[in-house]
Amino acid sequence: MSRIFAANLLLKAATASGNTWNNDVMDDVYLIASDSDLWPISNSIYDLPAGVDVVVLNAFCCGTFRHRTETHRMIPVANVGARIATWRKLTFR
């Protein structure tokens, strides 16, 4: 689960070490959460297309589950890529 919060950890580490977080630079960095044993065959599959905020490879591999009255699609965390600003929006409320 910690890889989902990597963007938040980077922000915390930067501020704890006395560095300022440069939103113009860091928020545009493309961060991929992936399994360490996955070796990409082609780096182009990880590219973030224009107008897309999040790339999830193999996104439709899994089923759904119900939580209370809502149905949610399960998404593998093996290969998820987004800019740091997007990761922070997804994980901060």
Distance bins in CASP14 RR format, pairs under 12 A and 6 or more apart:
PFRMAT RR
TARGET T0000
AUTHOR 0000-0000-0000
RMODE 2
METHOD distances of the structure
MODEL  1
1 8 0 0 0 0 0 1 0 0 0 0 0
1 9 0 0 0 0 0 1 0 0 0 0 0
1 33 0 0 0 0 0 1 0 0 0 0 0
1 77 0 0 0 0 1 0 0 0 0 0 0
1 91 0 0 0 0 0 1 0 0 0 0 0
2 8 0 0 0 0 1 0 0 0 0 0 0
2 9 1 0 0 1 0 0 0 0 0 0 0
2 10 0 0 0 0 0 1 0 0 0 0 0
2 12 0 0 0 0 0 1 0 0 0 0 0
2 33 0 0 0 0 1 0 0 0 0 0 0
2 77 0 0 0 0 0 1 0 0 0 0 0
2 91 0 0 0 0 0 1 0 0 0 0 0
3 9 0 0 0 0 1 0 0 0 0 0 0
3 10 0 0 0 0 0 1 0 0 0 0 0
3 31 0 0 0 0 1 0 0 0 0 0 0
3 32 0 0 0 0 1 0 0 0 0 0 0
3 33 1 0 1 0 0 0 0 0 0 0 0
3 34 1 0 0 1 0 0 0 0 0 0 0
3 35 0 0 0 0 1 0 0 0 0 0 0
3 36 0 0 0 0 1 0 0 0 0 0 0
3 77 1 0 0 1 0 0 0 0 0 0 0
3 78 0 0 0 0 0 1 0 0 0 0 0
3 79 0 0 0 0 0 1 0 0 0 0 0
3 80 0 0 0 0 1 0 0 0 0 0 0
3 81 0 0 0 0 0 1 0 0 0 0 0
3 87 0 0 0 0 1 0 0 0 0 0 0
3 91 0 0 0 0 0 1 0 0 0 0 0
4 31 0 0 0 0 0 1 0 0 0 0 0
4 32 0 0 0 0 0 1 0 0 0 0 0
4 33 1 0 0 1 0 0 0 0 0 0 0
4 34 0 0 0 0 0 1 0 0 0 0 0
4 54 0 0 0 0 0 1 0 0 0 0 0
4 75 0 0 0 0 0 1 0 0 0 0 0
4 77 1 0 0 1 0 0 0 0 0 0 0
4 80 0 0 0 0 1 0 0 0 0 0 0
4 81 0 0 0 0 0 1 0 0 0 0 0
4 82 0 0 0 0 0 1 0 0 0 0 0
4 87 1 0 0 1 0 0 0 0 0 0 0
4 88 0 0 0 0 0 1 0 0 0 0 0
4 90 0 0 0 0 1 0 0 0 0 0 0
4 91 1 0 0 1 0 0 0 0 0 0 0
4 92 0 0 0 0 0 1 0 0 0 0 0
5 11 0 0 0 0 1 0 0 0 0 0 0
5 12 0 0 0 0 1 0 0 0 0 0 0
5 13 0 0 0 0 0 1 0 0 0 0 0
5 31 0 0 0 0 0 1 0 0 0 0 0
5 33 0 0 0 0 1 0 0 0 0 0 0
5 77 0 0 0 0 0 1 0 0 0 0 0
5 84 0 0 0 0 0 1 0 0 0 0 0
5 87 0 0 0 0 1 0 0 0 0 0 0
5 88 0 0 0 0 1 0 0 0 0 0 0
5 90 0 0 0 0 1 0 0 0 0 0 0
5 91 1 0 1 0 0 0 0 0 0 0 0
5 92 0 0 0 0 1 0 0 0 0 0 0
6 12 0 0 0 0 0 1 0 0 0 0 0
6 13 0 0 0 0 0 1 0 0 0 0 0
6 29 0 0 0 0 0 1 0 0 0 0 0
6 31 1 0 0 1 0 0 0 0 0 0 0
6 32 0 0 0 0 1 0 0 0 0 0 0
6 33 1 0 0 1 0 0 0 0 0 0 0
6 34 0 0 0 0 0 1 0 0 0 0 0
6 77 0 0 0 0 0 1 0 0 0 0 0
6 80 0 0 0 0 0 1 0 0 0 0 0
6 81 0 0 0 0 0 1 0 0 0 0 0
6 82 0 0 0 0 0 1 0 0 0 0 0
6 84 0 0 0 0 1 0 0 0 0 0 0
6 87 1 0 0 1 0 0 0 0 0 0 0
6 88 0 0 0 0 0 1 0 0 0 0 0
6 90 0 0 0 0 0 1 0 0 0 0 0
6 91 0 0 0 0 1 0 0 0 0 0 0
7 13 0 0 0 0 0 1 0 0 0 0 0
7 14 0 0 0 0 0 1 0 0 0 0 0
7 21 0 0 0 0 0 1 0 0 0 0 0
7 26 0 0 0 0 1 0 0 0 0 0 0
7 27 0 0 0 0 1 0 0 0 0 0 0
7 28 0 0 0 0 0 1 0 0 0 0 0
7 29 0 0 0 0 1 0 0 0 0 0 0
7 30 0 0 0 0 0 1 0 0 0 0 0
7 31 1 0 0 1 0 0 0 0 0 0 0
7 32 0 0 0 0 0 1 0 0 0 0 0
7 33 0 0 0 0 1 0 0 0 0 0 0
7 80 0 0 0 0 0 1 0 0 0 0 0
7 81 0 0 0 0 0 1 0 0 0 0 0
7 82 0 0 0 0 1 0 0 0 0 0 0
7 83 0 0 0 0 1 0 0 0 0 0 0
7 84 1 0 1 0 0 0 0 0 0 0 0
7 85 0 0 0 0 1 0 0 0 0 0 0
7 86 0 0 0 0 1 0 0 0 0 0 0
7 87 1 1 0 0 0 0 0 0 0 0 0
7 88 1 0 1 0 0 0 0 0 0 0 0
7 89 0 0 0 0 1 0 0 0 0 0 0
7 90 0 0 0 0 1 0 0 0 0 0 0
7 91 1 0 0 1 0 0 0 0 0 0 0
7 92 0 0 0 0 1 0 0 0 0 0 0
8 14 0 0 0 0 0 1 0 0 0 0 0
8 15 0 0 0 0 0 1 0 0 0 0 0
8 21 0 0 0 0 0 1 0 0 0 0 0
8 26 0 0 0 0 0 1 0 0 0 0 0
8 31 0 0 0 0 0 1 0 0 0 0 0
8 84 0 0 0 0 1 0 0 0 0 0 0
8 85 0 0 0 0 0 1 0 0 0 0 0
8 87 1 0 0 1 0 0 0 0 0 0 0
8 88 1 0 0 1 0 0 0 0 0 0 0
8 89 0 0 0 0 0 1 0 0 0 0 0
8 90 0 0 0 0 1 0 0 0 0 0 0
8 91 1 0 1 0 0 0 0 0 0 0 0
8 92 1 0 0 1 0 0 0 0 0 0 0
8 93 0 0 0 0 0 1 0 0 0 0 0
9 15 0 0 0 0 0 1 0 0 0 0 0
9 16 0 0 0 0 0 1 0 0 0 0 0
9 31 0 0 0 0 0 1 0 0 0 0 0
9 33 0 0 0 0 0 1 0 0 0 0 0
9 84 0 0 0 0 0 1 0 0 0 0 0
9 87 0 0 0 0 0 1 0 0 0 0 0
9 88 0 0 0 0 0 1 0 0 0 0 0
9 91 0 0 0 0 0 1 0 0 0 0 0
10 16 0 0 0 0 0 1 0 0 0 0 0
10 17 0 0 0 0 0 1 0 0 0 0 0
10 19 0 0 0 0 0 1 0 0 0 0 0
10 21 0 0 0 0 1 0 0 0 0 0 0
10 22 0 0 0 0 0 1 0 0 0 0 0
10 25 0 0 0 0 0 1 0 0 0 0 0
10 26 1 0 0 1 0 0 0 0 0 0 0
10 27 0 0 0 0 0 1 0 0 0 0 0
10 29 0 0 0 0 1 0 0 0 0 0 0
10 31 0 0 0 0 1 0 0 0 0 0 0
10 84 1 0 0 1 0 0 0 0 0 0 0
10 85 0 0 0 0 0 1 0 0 0 0 0
10 87 0 0 0 0 1 0 0 0 0 0 0
10 88 0 0 0 0 1 0 0 0 0 0 0
10 91 0 0 0 0 0 1 0 0 0 0 0
11 17 0 0 0 0 0 1 0 0 0 0 0
11 19 0 0 0 0 0 1 0 0 0 0 0
11 20 0 0 0 0 0 1 0 0 0 0 0
11 21 1 0 1 0 0 0 0 0 0 0 0
11 22 0 0 0 0 0 1 0 0 0 0 0
11 23 0 0 0 0 1 0 0 0 0 0 0
11 26 1 0 0 1 0 0 0 0 0 0 0
11 27 0 0 0 0 1 0 0 0 0 0 0
11 29 0 0 0 0 0 1 0 0 0 0 0
11 31 0 0 0 0 0 1 0 0 0 0 0
11 84 0 0 0 0 1 0 0 0 0 0 0
11 85 0 0 0 0 0 1 0 0 0 0 0
11 87 0 0 0 0 1 0 0 0 0 0 0
11 88 1 0 0 1 0 0 0 0 0 0 0
11 91 0 0 0 0 0 1 0 0 0 0 0
11 92 0 0 0 0 1 0 0 0 0 0 0
12 18 0 0 0 0 0 1 0 0 0 0 0
12 19 0 0 0 0 0 1 0 0 0 0 0
12 21 0 0 0 0 1 0 0 0 0 0 0
12 88 0 0 0 0 0 1 0 0 0 0 0
12 91 0 0 0 0 0 1 0 0 0 0 0
12 92 0 0 0 0 0 1 0 0 0 0 0
13 19 0 0 0 0 1 0 0 0 0 0 0
13 21 0 0 0 0 1 0 0 0 0 0 0
13 26 0 0 0 0 0 1 0 0 0 0 0
14 20 1 0 0 1 0 0 0 0 0 0 0
14 21 1 0 1 0 0 0 0 0 0 0 0
14 22 0 0 0 0 1 0 0 0 0 0 0
14 23 0 0 0 0 0 1 0 0 0 0 0
14 25 0 0 0 0 0 1 0 0 0 0 0
14 26 1 0 0 1 0 0 0 0 0 0 0
14 27 0 0 0 0 0 1 0 0 0 0 0
14 29 0 0 0 0 0 1 0 0 0 0 0
14 84 0 0 0 0 0 1 0 0 0 0 0
15 21 1 0 0 1 0 0 0 0 0 0 0
15 22 0 0 0 0 0 1 0 0 0 0 0
15 26 0 0 0 0 0 1 0 0 0 0 0
19 25 0 0 0 0 0 1 0 0 0 0 0
19 26 0 0 0 0 0 1 0 0 0 0 0
20 26 0 0 0 0 0 1 0 0 0 0 0
21 27 0 0 0 0 1 0 0 0 0 0 0
21 29 0 0 0 0 0 1 0 0 0 0 0
21 84 0 0 0 0 1 0 0 0 0 0 0
21 85 0 0 0 0 0 1 0 0 0 0 0
21 88 0 0 0 0 0 1 0 0 0 0 0
22 28 0 0 0 0 1 0 0 0 0 0 0
22 29 0 0 0 0 0 1 0 0 0 0 0
22 84 0 0 0 0 0 1 0 0 0 0 0
23 29 0 0 0 0 0 1 0 0 0 0 0
23 83 0 0 0 0 0 1 0 0 0 0 0
23 84 0 0 0 0 1 0 0 0 0 0 0
23 85 1 0 0 1 0 0 0 0 0 0 0
23 88 0 0 0 0 0 1 0 0 0 0 0
24 84 0 0 0 0 0 1 0 0 0 0 0
24 85 0 0 0 0 0 1 0 0 0 0 0
25 83 0 0 0 0 0 1 0 0 0 0 0
25 84 0 0 0 0 1 0 0 0 0 0 0
25 85 0 0 0 0 0 1 0 0 0 0 0
26 83 0 0 0 0 1 0 0 0 0 0 0
26 84 1 0 1 0 0 0 0 0 0 0 0
26 85 0 0 0 0 1 0 0 0 0 0 0
26 87 0 0 0 0 0 1 0 0 0 0 0
26 88 0 0 0 0 1 0 0 0 0 0 0
27 82 0 0 0 0 0 1 0 0 0 0 0
27 83 1 0 0 1 0 0 0 0 0 0 0
27 84 1 0 1 0 0 0 0 0 0 0 0
27 85 1 1 0 0 0 0 0 0 0 0 0
27 86 0 0 0 0 1 0 0 0 0 0 0
27 87 0 0 0 0 1 0 0 0 0 0 0
27 88 1 0 0 1 0 0 0 0 0 0 0
27 89 0 0 0 0 1 0 0 0 0 0 0
28 48 0 0 0 0 0 1 0 0 0 0 0
28 82 0 0 0 0 0 1 0 0 0 0 0
28 83 1 0 1 0 0 0 0 0 0 0 0
28 84 1 0 0 1 0 0 0 0 0 0 0
28 85 1 0 0 1 0 0 0 0 0 0 0
28 86 0 0 0 0 0 1 0 0 0 0 0
28 87 0 0 0 0 0 1 0 0 0 0 0
29 48 0 0 0 0 0 1 0 0 0 0 0
29 81 0 0 0 0 0 1 0 0 0 0 0
29 82 0 0 0 0 0 1 0 0 0 0 0
29 83 1 0 0 1 0 0 0 0 0 0 0
29 84 1 0 1 0 0 0 0 0 0 0 0
29 85 0 0 0 0 1 0 0 0 0 0 0
29 86 0 0 0 0 0 1 0 0 0 0 0
29 87 0 0 0 0 1 0 0 0 0 0 0
29 88 0 0 0 0 0 1 0 0 0 0 0
30 43 0 0 0 0 0 1 0 0 0 0 0
30 46 0 0 0 0 1 0 0 0 0 0 0
30 47 0 0 0 0 1 0 0 0 0 0 0
30 48 1 0 1 0 0 0 0 0 0 0 0
30 49 0 0 0 0 0 1 0 0 0 0 0
30 52 0 0 0 0 0 1 0 0 0 0 0
30 53 0 0 0 0 0 1 0 0 0 0 0
30 54 0 0 0 0 0 1 0 0 0 0 0
30 55 0 0 0 0 1 0 0 0 0 0 0
30 80 0 0 0 0 0 1 0 0 0 0 0
30 81 1 0 0 1 0 0 0 0 0 0 0
30 82 1 0 0 1 0 0 0 0 0 0 0
30 83 1 0 1 0 0 0 0 0 0 0 0
30 84 0 0 0 0 1 0 0 0 0 0 0
30 85 0 0 0 0 0 1 0 0 0 0 0
30 86 0 0 0 0 1 0 0 0 0 0 0
30 87 0 0 0 0 1 0 0 0 0 0 0
31 46 0 0 0 0 0 1 0 0 0 0 0
31 48 0 0 0 0 0 1 0 0 0 0 0
31 54 0 0 0 0 0 1 0 0 0 0 0
31 55 0 0 0 0 0 1 0 0 0 0 0
31 79 0 0 0 0 0 1 0 0 0 0 0
31 80 0 0 0 0 1 0 0 0 0 0 0
31 81 1 0 0 1 0 0 0 0 0 0 0
31 82 1 0 0 1 0 0 0 0 0 0 0
31 83 1 0 0 1 0 0 0 0 0 0 0
31 84 1 0 1 0 0 0 0 0 0 0 0
31 85 0 0 0 0 1 0 0 0 0 0 0
31 86 0 0 0 0 1 0 0 0 0 0 0
31 87 1 0 1 0 0 0 0 0 0 0 0
31 88 0 0 0 0 0 1 0 0 0 0 0
31 90 0 0 0 0 0 1 0 0 0 0 0
31 91 0 0 0 0 0 1 0 0 0 0 0
32 38 0 0 0 0 0 1 0 0 0 0 0
32 40 0 0 0 0 1 0 0 0 0 0 0
32 43 0 0 0 0 0 1 0 0 0 0 0
32 45 0 0 0 0 0 1 0 0 0 0 0
32 46 1 0 1 0 0 0 0 0 0 0 0
32 47 0 0 0 0 0 1 0 0 0 0 0
32 48 0 0 0 0 1 0 0 0 0 0 0
32 54 0 0 0 0 0 1 0 0 0 0 0
32 55 0 0 0 0 1 0 0 0 0 0 0
32 56 0 0 0 0 0 1 0 0 0 0 0
32 57 0 0 0 0 1 0 0 0 0 0 0
32 77 0 0 0 0 0 1 0 0 0 0 0
32 78 0 0 0 0 0 1 0 0 0 0 0
32 79 1 0 0 1 0 0 0 0 0 0 0
32 80 1 0 0 1 0 0 0 0 0 0 0
32 81 1 0 1 0 0 0 0 0 0 0 0
32 82 0 0 0 0 1 0 0 0 0 0 0
32 83 0 0 0 0 0 1 0 0 0 0 0
32 84 0 0 0 0 0 1 0 0 0 0 0
32 87 0 0 0 0 0 1 0 0 0 0 0
33 46 0 0 0 0 0 1 0 0 0 0 0
33 54 0 0 0 0 0 1 0 0 0 0 0
33 55 0 0 0 0 0 1 0 0 0 0 0
33 56 0 0 0 0 1 0 0 0 0 0 0
33 57 0 0 0 0 0 1 0 0 0 0 0
33 75 0 0 0 0 0 1 0 0 0 0 0
33 76 0 0 0 0 0 1 0 0 0 0 0
33 77 1 0 0 1 0 0 0 0 0 0 0
33 78 0 0 0 0 1 0 0 0 0 0 0
33 79 1 0 0 1 0 0 0 0 0 0 0
33 80 1 0 1 0 0 0 0 0 0 0 0
33 81 1 0 0 1 0 0 0 0 0 0 0
33 82 0 0 0 0 1 0 0 0 0 0 0
33 84 0 0 0 0 0 1 0 0 0 0 0
33 86 0 0 0 0 0 1 0 0 0 0 0
33 87 0 0 0 0 1 0 0 0 0 0 0
33 90 0 0 0 0 0 1 0 0 0 0 0
33 91 0 0 0 0 0 1 0 0 0 0 0
34 40 0 0 0 0 1 0 0 0 0 0 0
34 43 0 0 0 0 0 1 0 0 0 0 0
34 45 0 0 0 0 0 1 0 0 0 0 0
34 46 0 0 0 0 1 0 0 0 0 0 0
34 55 0 0 0 0 0 1 0 0 0 0 0
34 56 0 0 0 0 0 1 0 0 0 0 0
34 57 0 0 0 0 1 0 0 0 0 0 0
34 58 0 0 0 0 0 1 0 0 0 0 0
34 76 0 0 0 0 0 1 0 0 0 0 0
34 77 0 0 0 0 1 0 0 0 0 0 0
34 78 1 0 0 1 0 0 0 0 0 0 0
34 79 1 0 1 0 0 0 0 0 0 0 0
34 80 1 0 0 1 0 0 0 0 0 0 0
34 81 0 0 0 0 1 0 0 0 0 0 0
35 57 0 0 0 0 0 1 0 0 0 0 0
35 58 0 0 0 0 0 1 0 0 0 0 0
35 76 0 0 0 0 1 0 0 0 0 0 0
35 77 0 0 0 0 1 0 0 0 0 0 0
35 78 1 0 1 0 0 0 0 0 0 0 0
35 79 1 0 0 1 0 0 0 0 0 0 0
35 80 0 0 0 0 0 1 0 0 0 0 0
36 78 0 0 0 0 0 1 0 0 0 0 0
36 79 0 0 0 0 0 1 0 0 0 0 0
37 78 0 0 0 0 1 0 0 0 0 0 0
37 79 0 0 0 0 0 1 0 0 0 0 0
38 45 0 0 0 0 0 1 0 0 0 0 0
38 46 0 0 0 0 0 1 0 0 0 0 0
38 57 0 0 0 0 1 0 0 0 0 0 0
38 58 0 0 0 0 0 1 0 0 0 0 0
38 76 0 0 0 0 0 1 0 0 0 0 0
38 77 0 0 0 0 0 1 0 0 0 0 0
38 78 1 0 0 1 0 0 0 0 0 0 0
38 79 1 0 0 1 0 0 0 0 0 0 0
38 80 0 0 0 0 0 1 0 0 0 0 0
39 78 0 0 0 0 0 1 0 0 0 0 0
39 79 0 0 0 0 0 1 0 0 0 0 0
40 46 1 0 0 1 0 0 0 0 0 0 0
40 47 0 0 0 0 0 1 0 0 0 0 0
40 57 0 0 0 0 1 0 0 0 0 0 0
40 78 0 0 0 0 0 1 0 0 0 0 0
40 79 0 0 0 0 1 0 0 0 0 0 0
41 57 0 0 0 0 0 1 0 0 0 0 0
41 79 0 0 0 0 0 1 0 0 0 0 0
42 57 0 0 0 0 0 1 0 0 0 0 0
43 79 0 0 0 0 0 1 0 0 0 0 0
44 55 0 0 0 0 0 1 0 0 0 0 0
44 57 0 0 0 0 0 1 0 0 0 0 0
45 55 0 0 0 0 1 0 0 0 0 0 0
45 56 0 0 0 0 0 1 0 0 0 0 0
45 57 1 0 0 1 0 0 0 0 0 0 0
45 58 0 0 0 0 0 1 0 0 0 0 0
45 79 0 0 0 0 1 0 0 0 0 0 0
45 81 0 0 0 0 0 1 0 0 0 0 0
46 52 0 0 0 0 0 1 0 0 0 0 0
46 54 0 0 0 0 0 1 0 0 0 0 0
46 55 1 0 0 1 0 0 0 0 0 0 0
46 56 0 0 0 0 0 1 0 0 0 0 0
46 57 1 0 0 1 0 0 0 0 0 0 0
46 78 0 0 0 0 0 1 0 0 0 0 0
46 79 1 0 0 1 0 0 0 0 0 0 0
46 80 0 0 0 0 0 1 0 0 0 0 0
46 81 1 0 0 1 0 0 0 0 0 0 0
46 82 0 0 0 0 0 1 0 0 0 0 0
47 55 1 0 0 1 0 0 0 0 0 0 0
47 57 0 0 0 0 0 1 0 0 0 0 0
47 81 0 0 0 0 1 0 0 0 0 0 0
48 54 0 0 0 0 1 0 0 0 0 0 0
48 55 1 0 1 0 0 0 0 0 0 0 0
48 56 0 0 0 0 0 1 0 0 0 0 0
48 57 0 0 0 0 0 1 0 0 0 0 0
48 80 0 0 0 0 0 1 0 0 0 0 0
48 81 1 0 0 1 0 0 0 0 0 0 0
48 82 1 0 0 1 0 0 0 0 0 0 0
48 83 1 0 0 1 0 0 0 0 0 0 0
48 86 0 0 0 0 1 0 0 0 0 0 0
49 55 1 0 0 1 0 0 0 0 0 0 0
49 81 0 0 0 0 0 1 0 0 0 0 0
51 82 0 0 0 0 0 1 0 0 0 0 0
51 83 0 0 0 0 0 1 0 0 0 0 0
51 86 0 0 0 0 0 1 0 0 0 0 0
52 59 0 0 0 0 0 1 0 0 0 0 0
52 81 0 0 0 0 1 0 0 0 0 0 0
52 82 0 0 0 0 1 0 0 0 0 0 0
52 83 0 0 0 0 0 1 0 0 0 0 0
52 86 0 0 0 0 1 0 0 0 0 0 0
53 80 0 0 0 0 0 1 0 0 0 0 0
53 81 0 0 0 0 1 0 0 0 0 0 0
53 82 1 0 0 1 0 0 0 0 0 0 0
53 83 1 0 0 1 0 0 0 0 0 0 0
53 84 0 0 0 0 0 1 0 0 0 0 0
53 85 0 0 0 0 1 0 0 0 0 0 0
53 86 1 0 1 0 0 0 0 0 0 0 0
53 87 0 0 0 0 1 0 0 0 0 0 0
53 89 0 0 0 0 1 0 0 0 0 0 0
53 90 0 0 0 0 1 0 0 0 0 0 0
54 75 0 0 0 0 1 0 0 0 0 0 0
54 77 0 0 0 0 0 1 0 0 0 0 0
54 79 0 0 0 0 0 1 0 0 0 0 0
54 80 1 0 0 1 0 0 0 0 0 0 0
54 81 1 0 0 1 0 0 0 0 0 0 0
54 82 1 0 1 0 0 0 0 0 0 0 0
54 83 0 0 0 0 1 0 0 0 0 0 0
54 85 0 0 0 0 0 1 0 0 0 0 0
54 86 1 0 0 1 0 0 0 0 0 0 0
54 87 0 0 0 0 1 0 0 0 0 0 0
54 89 0 0 0 0 0 1 0 0 0 0 0
54 90 1 0 0 1 0 0 0 0 0 0 0
55 75 0 0 0 0 0 1 0 0 0 0 0
55 79 1 0 0 1 0 0 0 0 0 0 0
55 80 1 0 0 1 0 0 0 0 0 0 0
55 81 1 0 1 0 0 0 0 0 0 0 0
55 82 1 0 0 1 0 0 0 0 0 0 0
55 83 0 0 0 0 0 1 0 0 0 0 0
55 86 0 0 0 0 0 1 0 0 0 0 0
56 62 0 0 0 0 0 1 0 0 0 0 0
56 73 0 0 0 0 0 1 0 0 0 0 0
56 74 0 0 0 0 0 1 0 0 0 0 0
56 75 1 0 1 0 0 0 0 0 0 0 0
56 76 1 0 0 1 0 0 0 0 0 0 0
56 77 0 0 0 0 1 0 0 0 0 0 0
56 78 0 0 0 0 1 0 0 0 0 0 0
56 79 1 0 0 1 0 0 0 0 0 0 0
56 80 1 0 1 0 0 0 0 0 0 0 0
56 81 1 0 0 1 0 0 0 0 0 0 0
56 82 0 0 0 0 1 0 0 0 0 0 0
56 90 0 0 0 0 0 1 0 0 0 0 0
57 75 0 0 0 0 0 1 0 0 0 0 0
57 76 0 0 0 0 1 0 0 0 0 0 0
57 77 0 0 0 0 0 1 0 0 0 0 0
57 78 1 0 0 1 0 0 0 0 0 0 0
57 79 1 1 0 0 0 0 0 0 0 0 0
57 80 1 0 0 1 0 0 0 0 0 0 0
57 81 0 0 0 0 1 0 0 0 0 0 0
58 74 0 0 0 0 0 1 0 0 0 0 0
58 75 0 0 0 0 1 0 0 0 0 0 0
58 76 1 0 1 0 0 0 0 0 0 0 0
58 77 0 0 0 0 0 1 0 0 0 0 0
58 78 1 0 0 1 0 0 0 0 0 0 0
58 79 1 0 0 1 0 0 0 0 0 0 0
58 80 0 0 0 0 0 1 0 0 0 0 0
59 73 0 0 0 0 1 0 0 0 0 0 0
59 74 0 0 0 0 1 0 0 0 0 0 0
59 75 1 0 1 0 0 0 0 0 0 0 0
59 76 1 0 0 1 0 0 0 0 0 0 0
59 77 0 0 0 0 0 1 0 0 0 0 0
59 78 0 0 0 0 0 1 0 0 0 0 0
59 79 0 0 0 0 1 0 0 0 0 0 0
59 80 0 0 0 0 1 0 0 0 0 0 0
59 81 0 0 0 0 0 1 0 0 0 0 0
60 73 0 0 0 0 1 0 0 0 0 0 0
60 74 0 0 0 0 0 1 0 0 0 0 0
60 75 0 0 0 0 1 0 0 0 0 0 0
60 76 0 0 0 0 1 0 0 0 0 0 0
61 73 0 0 0 0 0 1 0 0 0 0 0
61 74 0 0 0 0 1 0 0 0 0 0 0
61 75 0 0 0 0 1 0 0 0 0 0 0
61 76 1 0 0 1 0 0 0 0 0 0 0
61 77 0 0 0 0 0 1 0 0 0 0 0
61 78 0 0 0 0 1 0 0 0 0 0 0
61 79 0 0 0 0 0 1 0 0 0 0 0
62 72 0 0 0 0 0 1 0 0 0 0 0
62 73 1 0 0 1 0 0 0 0 0 0 0
62 74 1 1 0 0 0 0 0 0 0 0 0
62 75 1 0 0 1 0 0 0 0 0 0 0
62 76 1 0 0 1 0 0 0 0 0 0 0
62 77 0 0 0 0 0 1 0 0 0 0 0
62 78 0 0 0 0 0 1 0 0 0 0 0
63 71 0 0 0 0 1 0 0 0 0 0 0
63 72 0 0 0 0 1 0 0 0 0 0 0
63 73 1 0 0 1 0 0 0 0 0 0 0
63 74 1 0 1 0 0 0 0 0 0 0 0
63 75 0 0 0 0 1 0 0 0 0 0 0
63 76 0 0 0 0 0 1 0 0 0 0 0
64 70 0 0 0 0 0 1 0 0 0 0 0
64 71 1 0 1 0 0 0 0 0 0 0 0
64 72 1 0 0 1 0 0 0 0 0 0 0
64 73 1 0 1 0 0 0 0 0 0 0 0
64 74 1 0 0 1 0 0 0 0 0 0 0
64 75 0 0 0 0 0 1 0 0 0 0 0
65 71 1 0 0 1 0 0 0 0 0 0 0
65 72 1 0 1 0 0 0 0 0 0 0 0
65 73 0 0 0 0 1 0 0 0 0 0 0
65 74 1 0 0 1 0 0 0 0 0 0 0
65 75 0 0 0 0 0 1 0 0 0 0 0
66 72 1 0 0 1 0 0 0 0 0 0 0
66 73 0 0 0 0 0 1 0 0 0 0 0
66 74 0 0 0 0 0 1 0 0 0 0 0
67 73 0 0 0 0 0 1 0 0 0 0 0
67 74 0 0 0 0 0 1 0 0 0 0 0
75 81 0 0 0 0 0 1 0 0 0 0 0
75 90 0 0 0 0 0 1 0 0 0 0 0
80 86 0 0 0 0 0 1 0 0 0 0 0
80 87 0 0 0 0 1 0 0 0 0 0 0
80 90 0 0 0 0 1 0 0 0 0 0 0
80 91 0 0 0 0 0 1 0 0 0 0 0
81 87 0 0 0 0 1 0 0 0 0 0 0
81 90 0 0 0 0 0 1 0 0 0 0 0
82 88 0 0 0 0 1 0 0 0 0 0 0
82 89 0 0 0 0 1 0 0 0 0 0 0
82 90 1 0 0 1 0 0 0 0 0 0 0
82 91 0 0 0 0 0 1 0 0 0 0 0
83 89 0 0 0 0 1 0 0 0 0 0 0
83 90 0 0 0 0 0 1 0 0 0 0 0
84 90 0 0 0 0 0 1 0 0 0 0 0
84 91 0 0 0 0 0 1 0 0 0 0 0
84 92 0 0 0 0 0 1 0 0 0 0 0
85 91 0 0 0 0 0 1 0 0 0 0 0
85 92 0 0 0 0 0 1 0 0 0 0 0
86 92 0 0 0 0 0 1 0 0 0 0 0
END
